[in-house]
Amino acid sequence: MPTEAPALSSASAMAKDLGVSDAKVKKAIQDLGLAAAAKKGCCSFYDAEAMAKLKAFFK
C-alpha cells in the first residue's frame, strides 16, 4: 500500500505563496535555522512545518 508523501515546497514556491521575494525567504530560512526536508541536486525542499514558521516570521 503506497503511503502519501508529505507536500514539499522550494524556497521560491514558498516566497510566491507568502508574497515576498525569494531573497527574503532564503534569508529567513538561514536566520531561523530551518533544515531542508529533502534535497534534489542543489535544490532544497521544505515541509509544512517550515512553511508555518516562515508565515509567522513574516507576520
A tleap script that builds the chain and sets N, CA, C and O, in Angstrom:
source leaprc.protein.ff14SB
mol = sequence {
  NMET PRO THR GLU ALA PRO ALA LEU SER SER
  ALA SER ALA MET ALA LYS ASP LEU GLY VAL
  SER ASP ALA LYS VAL LYS LYS ALA ILE GLN
  ASP LEU GLY LEU ALA ALA ALA ALA LYS LYS
  GLY CYS CYS SER PHE TYR ASP ALA GLU ALA
  MET ALA LYS LEU LYS ALA PHE PHE CLYS
}
set mol.1.N position { 0.844 -1.172 0.000 }
set mol.1.CA position { 0.000 0.000 0.000 }
set mol.1.C position { 0.896 1.244 0.000 }
set mol.1.O position { 1.694 1.416 0.921 }
set mol.2.N position { 0.782 2.110 -1.007 }
set mol.2.CA position { 1.632 3.300 -1.053 }
set mol.2.C position { 1.210 4.315 0.018 }
set mol.2.O position { 0.028 4.517 0.296 }
set mol.3.N position { 2.230 4.936 0.598 }
set mol.3.CA position { 1.949 5.981 1.582 }
set mol.3.C position { 2.031 7.331 0.902 }
set mol.3.O position { 2.792 7.516 -0.048 }
set mol.4.N position { 1.259 8.255 1.384 }
set mol.4.CA position { 1.223 9.585 0.787 }
set mol.4.C position { 2.451 10.369 1.225 }
set mol.4.O position { 2.724 10.478 2.420 }
set mol.5.N position { 3.184 10.910 0.276 }
set mol.5.CA position { 4.384 11.689 0.577 }
set mol.5.C position { 3.980 13.073 1.090 }
set mol.5.O position { 2.991 13.644 0.630 }
set mol.6.N position { 4.741 13.606 2.036 }
set mol.6.CA position { 4.417 14.943 2.535 }
set mol.6.C position { 4.631 15.987 1.437 }
set mol.6.O position { 5.500 15.828 0.580 }
set mol.7.N position { 3.849 17.030 1.471 }
set mol.7.CA position { 3.985 18.093 0.478 }
set mol.7.C position { 5.246 18.891 0.793 }
set mol.7.O position { 5.416 19.388 1.906 }
set mol.8.N position { 6.103 19.004 -0.172 }
set mol.8.CA position { 7.343 19.755 -0.008 }
set mol.8.C position { 7.353 20.918 -0.988 }
set mol.8.O position { 6.842 20.809 -2.103 }
set mol.9.N position { 7.938 22.028 -0.562 }
set mol.9.CA position { 8.000 23.219 -1.397 }
set mol.9.C position { 9.410 23.777 -1.421 }
set mol.9.O position { 10.149 23.679 -0.440 }
set mol.10.N position { 9.772 24.358 -2.540 }
set mol.10.CA position { 11.060 25.035 -2.639 }
set mol.10.C position { 10.935 26.427 -2.027 }
set mol.10.O position { 9.829 26.909 -1.783 }
set mol.11.N position { 12.063 27.059 -1.783 }
set mol.11.CA position { 12.059 28.408 -1.232 }
set mol.11.C position { 11.344 29.369 -2.181 }
set mol.11.O position { 10.635 30.272 -1.737 }
set mol.12.N position { 11.526 29.177 -3.461 }
set mol.12.CA position { 10.887 30.031 -4.455 }
set mol.12.C position { 9.360 29.895 -4.414 }
set mol.12.O position { 8.636 30.889 -4.488 }
set mol.13.N position { 8.886 28.658 -4.295 }
set mol.13.CA position { 7.436 28.421 -4.230 }
set mol.13.C position { 6.853 29.015 -2.950 }
set mol.13.O position { 5.757 29.575 -2.966 }
set mol.14.N position { 7.584 28.895 -1.842 }
set mol.14.CA position { 7.104 29.454 -0.581 }
set mol.14.C position { 7.072 30.979 -0.653 }
set mol.14.O position { 6.161 31.608 -0.114 }
set mol.15.N position { 8.060 31.573 -1.316 }
set mol.15.CA position { 8.095 33.029 -1.474 }
set mol.15.C position { 6.877 33.508 -2.249 }
set mol.15.O position { 6.267 34.517 -1.896 }
set mol.16.N position { 6.530 32.793 -3.294 }
set mol.16.CA position { 5.363 33.146 -4.099 }
set mol.16.C position { 4.090 33.060 -3.261 }
set mol.16.O position { 3.234 33.941 -3.341 }
set mol.17.N position { 3.961 31.993 -2.451 }
set mol.17.CA position { 2.787 31.824 -1.591 }
set mol.17.C position { 2.699 32.917 -0.523 }
set mol.17.O position { 1.607 33.358 -0.166 }
set mol.18.N position { 3.849 33.345 -0.023 }
set mol.18.CA position { 3.886 34.356 1.039 }
set mol.18.C position { 3.834 35.791 0.500 }
set mol.18.O position { 3.583 36.730 1.256 }
set mol.19.N position { 4.068 35.956 -0.788 }
set mol.19.CA position { 4.043 37.283 -1.390 }
set mol.19.C position { 5.273 38.120 -1.079 }
set mol.19.O position { 5.199 39.347 -1.018 }
set mol.20.N position { 6.408 37.450 -0.880 }
set mol.20.CA position { 7.670 38.149 -0.629 }
set mol.20.C position { 8.708 37.657 -1.635 }
set mol.20.O position { 8.468 36.703 -2.375 }
set mol.21.N position { 9.848 38.310 -1.652 }
set mol.21.CA position { 10.882 37.930 -2.615 }
set mol.21.C position { 11.590 36.638 -2.200 }
set mol.21.O position { 11.580 36.250 -1.032 }
set mol.22.N position { 12.199 35.988 -3.184 }
set mol.22.CA position { 12.966 34.771 -2.928 }
set mol.22.C position { 14.088 35.055 -1.934 }
set mol.22.O position { 14.337 34.260 -1.028 }
set mol.23.N position { 14.754 36.174 -2.106 }
set mol.23.CA position { 15.887 36.520 -1.243 }
set mol.23.C position { 15.454 36.654 0.217 }
set mol.23.O position { 16.174 36.220 1.117 }
set mol.24.N position { 14.284 37.250 0.459 }
set mol.24.CA position { 13.796 37.395 1.834 }
set mol.24.C position { 13.515 36.036 2.457 }
set mol.24.O position { 13.820 35.817 3.630 }
set mol.25.N position { 12.939 35.124 1.688 }
set mol.25.CA position { 12.650 33.777 2.202 }
set mol.25.C position { 13.954 33.036 2.478 }
set mol.25.O position { 14.087 32.391 3.518 }
set mol.26.N position { 14.901 33.116 1.578 }
set mol.26.CA position { 16.174 32.420 1.769 }
set mol.26.C position { 16.912 32.962 2.994 }
set mol.26.O position { 17.526 32.197 3.737 }
set mol.27.N position { 16.853 34.279 3.204 }
set mol.27.CA position { 17.479 34.883 4.384 }
set mol.27.C position { 16.758 34.427 5.648 }
set mol.27.O position { 17.405 34.116 6.648 }
set mol.28.N position { 15.421 34.383 5.616 }
set mol.28.CA position { 14.641 33.942 6.775 }
set mol.28.C position { 14.940 32.478 7.096 }
set mol.28.O position { 15.018 32.107 8.267 }
set mol.29.N position { 15.105 31.654 6.079 }
set mol.29.CA position { 15.445 30.241 6.296 }
set mol.29.C position { 16.770 30.142 7.034 }
set mol.29.O position { 16.918 29.333 7.950 }
set mol.30.N position { 17.733 30.963 6.636 }
set mol.30.CA position { 19.033 30.984 7.317 }
set mol.30.C position { 18.886 31.492 8.744 }
set mol.30.O position { 19.405 30.882 9.679 }
set mol.31.N position { 18.181 32.606 8.914 }
set mol.31.CA position { 18.019 33.217 10.244 }
set mol.31.C position { 17.307 32.280 11.211 }
set mol.31.O position { 17.657 32.220 12.390 }
set mol.32.N position { 16.307 31.547 10.717 }
set mol.32.CA position { 15.544 30.631 11.560 }
set mol.32.C position { 16.234 29.270 11.729 }
set mol.32.O position { 15.831 28.464 12.567 }
set mol.33.N position { 17.258 29.029 10.941 }
set mol.33.CA position { 17.984 27.762 11.024 }
set mol.33.C position { 17.171 26.574 10.561 }
set mol.33.O position { 17.305 25.475 11.101 }
set mol.34.N position { 16.327 26.787 9.563 }
set mol.34.CA position { 15.482 25.699 9.055 }
set mol.34.C position { 16.304 24.738 8.202 }
set mol.34.O position { 17.122 25.156 7.382 }
set mol.35.N position { 16.077 23.468 8.408 }
set mol.35.CA position { 16.767 22.442 7.628 }
set mol.35.C position { 15.826 21.936 6.540 }
set mol.35.O position { 14.616 21.838 6.742 }
set mol.36.N position { 16.390 21.624 5.412 }
set mol.36.CA position { 15.598 21.098 4.300 }
set mol.36.C position { 15.097 19.705 4.639 }
set mol.36.O position { 15.826 18.894 5.210 }
set mol.37.N position { 13.857 19.434 4.286 }
set mol.37.CA position { 13.281 18.103 4.497 }
set mol.37.C position { 13.788 17.129 3.437 }
set mol.37.O position { 13.856 15.922 3.668 }
set mol.38.N position { 14.145 17.674 2.266 }
set mol.38.CA position { 14.669 16.848 1.181 }
set mol.38.C position { 15.539 17.711 0.278 }
set mol.38.O position { 15.369 18.928 0.201 }
set mol.39.N position { 16.465 17.061 -0.397 }
set mol.39.CA position { 17.312 17.752 -1.365 }
set mol.39.C position { 17.324 16.945 -2.647 }
set mol.39.O position { 17.359 15.714 -2.626 }
set mol.40.N position { 17.295 17.652 -3.759 }
set mol.40.CA position { 17.428 17.010 -5.058 }
set mol.40.C position { 18.425 17.845 -5.838 }
set mol.40.O position { 18.113 18.949 -6.284 }
set mol.41.N position { 19.615 17.315 -5.997 }
set mol.41.CA position { 20.681 18.088 -6.607 }
set mol.41.C position { 21.040 19.247 -5.697 }
set mol.41.O position { 21.345 19.050 -4.521 }
set mol.42.N position { 21.003 20.450 -6.238 }
set mol.42.CA position { 21.318 21.636 -5.434 }
set mol.42.C position { 20.061 22.297 -4.864 }
set mol.42.O position { 20.156 23.318 -4.183 }
set mol.43.N position { 18.897 21.727 -5.134 }
set mol.43.CA position { 17.629 22.315 -4.682 }
set mol.43.C position { 17.211 21.732 -3.334 }
set mol.43.O position { 17.293 20.525 -3.109 }
set mol.44.N position { 16.761 22.615 -2.446 }
set mol.44.CA position { 16.262 22.203 -1.142 }
set mol.44.C position { 14.748 22.342 -1.120 }
set mol.44.O position { 14.187 23.282 -1.682 }
set mol.45.N position { 14.100 21.395 -0.464 }
set mol.45.CA position { 12.649 21.406 -0.348 }
set mol.45.C position { 12.273 21.349 1.123 }
set mol.45.O position { 12.880 20.614 1.902 }
set mol.46.N position { 11.271 22.129 1.495 }
set mol.46.CA position { 10.884 22.290 2.891 }
set mol.46.C position { 9.464 21.782 3.111 }
set mol.46.O position { 8.633 21.809 2.203 }
set mol.47.N position { 9.198 21.314 4.340 }
set mol.47.CA position { 7.890 20.750 4.673 }
set mol.47.C position { 6.930 21.818 5.193 }
set mol.47.O position { 7.273 22.998 5.268 }
set mol.48.N position { 5.728 21.385 5.548 }
set mol.48.CA position { 4.680 22.295 6.011 }
set mol.48.C position { 5.062 22.990 7.319 }
set mol.48.O position { 4.652 24.126 7.557 }
set mol.49.N position { 5.836 22.323 8.159 }
set mol.49.CA position { 6.275 22.925 9.425 }
set mol.49.C position { 7.161 24.143 9.161 }
set mol.49.O position { 7.033 25.165 9.836 }
set mol.50.N position { 8.055 24.033 8.183 }
set mol.50.CA position { 8.915 25.150 7.820 }
set mol.50.C position { 8.082 26.303 7.258 }
set mol.50.O position { 8.356 27.470 7.539 }
set mol.51.N position { 7.068 25.968 6.465 }
set mol.51.CA position { 6.192 26.991 5.897 }
set mol.51.C position { 5.455 27.734 7.012 }
set mol.51.O position { 5.303 28.954 6.950 }
set mol.52.N position { 5.002 27.011 8.020 }
set mol.52.CA position { 4.293 27.641 9.141 }
set mol.52.C position { 5.227 28.597 9.897 }
set mol.52.O position { 4.808 29.680 10.305 }
set mol.53.N position { 6.472 28.201 10.079 }
set mol.53.CA position { 7.436 29.067 10.756 }
set mol.53.C position { 7.717 30.331 9.939 }
set mol.53.O position { 7.865 31.421 10.492 }
set mol.54.N position { 7.787 30.169 8.624 }
set mol.54.CA position { 8.006 31.334 7.759 }
set mol.54.C position { 6.811 32.278 7.764 }
set mol.54.O position { 6.976 33.498 7.760 }
set mol.55.N position { 5.595 31.706 7.772 }
set mol.55.CA position { 4.393 32.544 7.837 }
set mol.55.C position { 4.410 33.390 9.112 }
set mol.55.O position { 4.103 34.582 9.075 }
set mol.56.N position { 4.763 32.780 10.223 }
set mol.56.CA position { 4.844 33.501 11.494 }
set mol.56.C position { 5.950 34.542 11.455 }
set mol.56.O position { 5.793 35.622 12.023 }
set mol.57.N position { 7.044 34.249 10.811 }
set mol.57.CA position { 8.176 35.175 10.711 }
set mol.57.C position { 7.806 36.427 9.937 }
set mol.57.O position { 8.236 37.525 10.293 }
set mol.58.N position { 7.013 36.277 8.881 }
set mol.58.CA position { 6.668 37.415 8.033 }
set mol.58.C position { 5.411 38.165 8.463 }
set mol.58.O position { 5.026 39.126 7.797 }
set mol.59.N position { 4.760 37.763 9.549 }
set mol.59.CA position { 3.584 38.493 10.030 }
set mol.59.C position { 3.976 39.615 10.924 }
set mol.59.O position { 3.113 40.338 11.421 }
savepdb mol mol.pdb
quit
